[in-house]
C-alpha cells in the first residue's frame, strides 16, 4: 500500500497545514486543484 505526501515548506513543522497525506492520486489531485495547483506530492510506501 502507498500514500501520497505533500509538504508545504512555507509552513512551520507542527502546523496543521505543513503535511498532507492522501490515500489516492484522485484525492491528491482534487485537493491540489482547489488549494495548490502548482504543488506536487510524492508516493510513499506504508509499512505494515
Secondary structure, DSSP 4 states (H G I P E B T S, - for coil): -EEEEEE-TTSPTT-TTSEEEESSHHHHHHHHHHH-TT---EEEEPP-
